[in-house]
Amino acid sequence: MMARLGPGGVAALVLGFAFIYAPIVLLALYSFNASRLVTVWGGFSLKWYPALLENRQLLESAWLSLKVAAVSGALATVLGGLAGVALADRMQRGRSALAALVYAPMVMPEATIGLALLLLFVALGLDRGFWTIVVAHATLGMCFVAVVVAARMQTFDQSLREAAMDLGASPFTAFRTVTLPLIAPALIAGFLLAFTISLDDVVLATFASGPGSTTLPMRIYSQMRLGVSPEINAISTLILASVALLAVAGLMLSRILRGPAR
């Protein structure tokens, strides 16, 4: 059993959560501020949310970020899922090298990865835009997906797959009918993680983007140099709410796929 926290531990825990979530709460609160000055409370108002519909640049950047996050998240889930399955196979030759390749992008500075991808895109003569951002985000996201799937595979009963193959199933059929349903919750969690990482990224998108492909984090970062506007608070609050809903939906779907508790 876990030891109960003393008063000092509870105080440290409360301060830690306050340090993390207090700025998020203030951001959401000031999105309902009637004053254009974000540091001065001018009363409760919803006017900045309809005002988003008139800010074409923010809307275009938000739509681009959502498309990039969805496509790169799906690509990262497929590639990372396969890498995670291979990473969990203890009999796989070159497993140590694969593990190093998976973990390296997670610990390297994003500026280094972004510069390397930029040099690759230039060497291949690719025009930077939507698809180069997708590749950049999928490159990083697949590593996180692989770790999540590999962790799920550690608790996977390999005898189930072996029994399916003993009964005549091909390796692909055994993977599709046995392994895939069991690791589906991990794949969902990995997709949501890759989606969130892509939606939040600034550094990789800066290196991989070109004219006309400005993502929402890049737009917000550039506008913050001139001061934070209430529209930025409003759209950031909408993104927070959307990510929270996705997380809840993913958790509920994962529980459904696991089946009822026994």
Secondary structure, DSSP 8 states (H G I E B T S, - for coil): ------HHHHHHHHHHHHHHHHHHHHHHHHTTBSSSSTTS---B--THHHHGGG-HHHHHHHHHHHHHHHHHHHHHHHHHHHHHHHHH-TT-TTHHHHHHHHHHHHHS-HHHHHHHHHHHHHHHT---SHHHHHHHHHHHHHHHHHHHHHHHHHT--HHHHHHHHHTT--HHHHIIIIIHHHHHHHHHHHHHHHHHHHHH--HHHHHH--TT---HHHHHHHHHTT---HHHHHHHHHHHHHHHHHHHHHHHHHHHHH-S--
